[in-house]
Amino acid sequence: MDFKRIEWIFLIAFIALDIFLVGSFTQQARLLSVTNTSPTSSTALVLRNIKEDQITYGKLSDKRQWGYYVVSPETDVFRNKPARLHDESWTDNNQELTATFATAIHVNVKHPTRVLNSVIRTRVINGKQYRYDRHLSTVTQVVYTQTFKGIPALTQAGQVRFNVRNGIVTGYTQGYVKEPRRLPKKQRMISAKRALIALYQYNKINGSSTVQWVRLGYTKLLAANQHVIYVPTWVFSIRSKATGNVTYRQINAFTGAVMNKD
């Protein structure tokens, strides 16, 4: 890809982002006005209200980091590549590949990576670019994620998901983010604690619940000019104390806006 084409992609991506951010400005401004200007809604008071609503969470950082948007071409990344796969059948549907092993693989459900680390490196397309994610994995699904400069892809587009049943893995589903590139302008992100406050003030976290974990990762923001733009996102895993049900919530790490879950 020549430099001029990259410049045009970045320019179009910035225009698309500007349009999107205009739409989210009102939501962000309301959050900032509530958390920063109202004496009755200071950070300490909001956190006390969270506690009174029996919402528990671990230690959350106040540290603000710098981050970047990431852009990737929206193409059929698996075109012709599945021919490399051996001893498995596959289907390529909507930029996602589903493969079934000719012979099922047995794993220890408590330590599935002892086998799957080798499987993903040797039998999955571009498998060496994925890393095991213990937070997203369960006893029935083992998840590996791509990373962009050390930050994981918390979107199915950049994950390999092995389905496990009674210690048997019959196949996997794979998404792949091709040629991810940072947009050049860096921006300051909100802290994990500020993201929790945003969730609470937008009524996206119910009382009597526990924040199991908080992750910073990339999720899909929008598509423009046959490219996909990914944004740093605070992702929360929230378990209801009453029902045990788990809900995932997302906060845009740049704007503090609530995002749809993937």
Secondary structure, DSSP 8 states (H G I E B T S, - for coil): --HHHHHHHHHHHHHHHHHHHHHHHHHHHHHHIIIII-GGG-HHHHHHHHHHTTEE---------EE--EEEE-S-TTTTGGGG--SEEEEEETTEEEEEEEEEEE--TTSTHHHHHHHHHHHSTTGGGEEE-TTT--SSEEEEEEEETTEEB-SGGGEEEEEEETTEEEEEEEE---S-EE-S--EE---HHHHHHHHHHTT-S-SSEEEEEEEEEEEEEEEETTEEEEEEEEEEEEEETTT--EEEEEEETTT--EE---
